[in-house]
Amino acid sequence: MRCVPPENKPLGAEIANCRQFLMGELRVAPAPPIVLPLGGIAHRSVLRGLGLSARMFPFAHGAVYHPPSGPILAPSYHCSRYNLNTGRLTAPMFEQVFFNVREILDRL
């Protein structure tokens, strides 16, 4: 996303405001075959922008979702200093997400 709110804790209105930029990028031809949202907020924003349900496609690091329409989704924990320092996200975990995305792209 292009918006960085104070303390990296966006309000709902800020997330909705920034979604217009995200959706603009997803509409540019050619449409991306896969989207890698970094963090739960980004994942839910992509889902909302695409009209998809968070219940059907819950945020899970390393998951791969194939919605009936739109791009494949491959969410990851955000690579923030907090996530790295706490061990929620490690370099091997992050690298695995990109490895999985590369494999998906190679099959398309």
C-alpha positions in Angstrom: 0.0 0.0 0.0 1.1 3.5 -0.5 -0.2 4.9 2.8 1.7 4.7 6.0 -0.3 5.9 9.0 1.1 7.0 12.3 2.4 4.1 14.3 1.5 1.8 11.3 -2.0 1.3 12.8 -4.4 2.4 10.1 -7.9 3.3 10.8 -10.7 1.7 8.8 -11.3 5.0 6.9 -7.6 5.1 6.0 -7.6 1.6 4.7 -10.6 2.3 2.6 -9.0 5.5 1.2 -5.8 3.6 0.2 -7.8 0.8 -1.4 -8.5 3.0 -4.4 -4.7 2.9 -5.3 -4.6 -0.9 -4.8 -7.6 -1.5 -7.0 -6.2 0.9 -9.6 -3.1 -1.2 -9.8 -5.0 -4.5 -10.0 -7.0 -3.1 -13.0 -4.0 -2.2 -15.1 -3.7 -4.5 -18.1 -2.4 -7.0 -18.1 -4.0 -8.0 -14.8 -1.5 -9.6 -12.4 -2.0 -13.4 -12.2 -1.0 -13.5 -8.5 -1.1 -11.0 -5.6 1.1 -11.3 -2.5 -0.5 -9.2 0.2 1.9 -8.5 3.0 0.0 -8.7 6.3 -3.6 -9.2 7.3 -4.7 -5.7 6.7 -3.4 -5.8 3.1 -5.0 -9.3 2.6 -8.4 -8.2 3.8 -8.2 -5.0 1.7 -7.5 -7.0 -1.4 -10.4 -9.3 -0.6 -12.7 -6.4 0.0 -11.6 -4.7 -3.2 -12.3 -7.9 -5.2 -15.6 -8.5 -3.5 -14.4 -11.7 -1.8 -15.2 -12.9 1.7 -12.6 -13.0 4.4 -14.4 -16.0 5.8 -13.8 -17.9 2.6 -10.2 -16.7 2.3 -8.9 -16.1 5.8 -5.4 -14.6 6.3 -2.8 -17.3 6.7 0.9 -16.9 6.1 1.9 -19.1 3.2 -1.6 -19.9 2.1 -2.5 -19.9 -1.6 -6.0 -19.1 -2.6 -7.5 -19.5 -6.0 -10.7 -17.4 -6.0 -13.3 -18.0 -8.7 -12.4 -14.6 -10.2 -9.4 -12.3 -9.9 -5.8 -13.1 -9.2 -4.4 -16.0 -7.1 -3.7 -14.7 -3.6 -0.6 -15.7 -1.6 -0.6 -13.8 1.7 2.4 -13.5 3.9 3.1 -11.9 7.3 4.3 -8.3 6.7 8.1 -8.0 6.7 8.0 -5.4 9.4 10.8 -5.0 11.9 8.3 -6.0 14.7 7.5 -9.3 12.9 11.1 -10.0 12.2 12.3 -9.2 15.7 9.6 -11.3 17.4 10.3 -14.3 15.1 6.7 -14.3 13.8 8.3 -14.0 10.4 11.8 -15.5 9.6 13.9 -15.1 6.5 13.3 -18.8 5.5 9.5 -18.3 6.0 9.5 -15.2 3.8 11.7 -16.9 1.2 9.4 -19.9 1.0 6.5 -17.6 0.1 8.4 -16.2 -2.8 9.5 -19.7 -3.8 5.8 -20.8 -3.8 4.8 -17.8 -5.9 7.6 -18.5 -8.4 6.4 -22.1 -8.8 2.8 -20.9 -9.3 3.9 -18.4 -12.0 6.0 -21.1 -13.7 2.9 -23.3 -14.1 0.8 -20.5 -15.5 
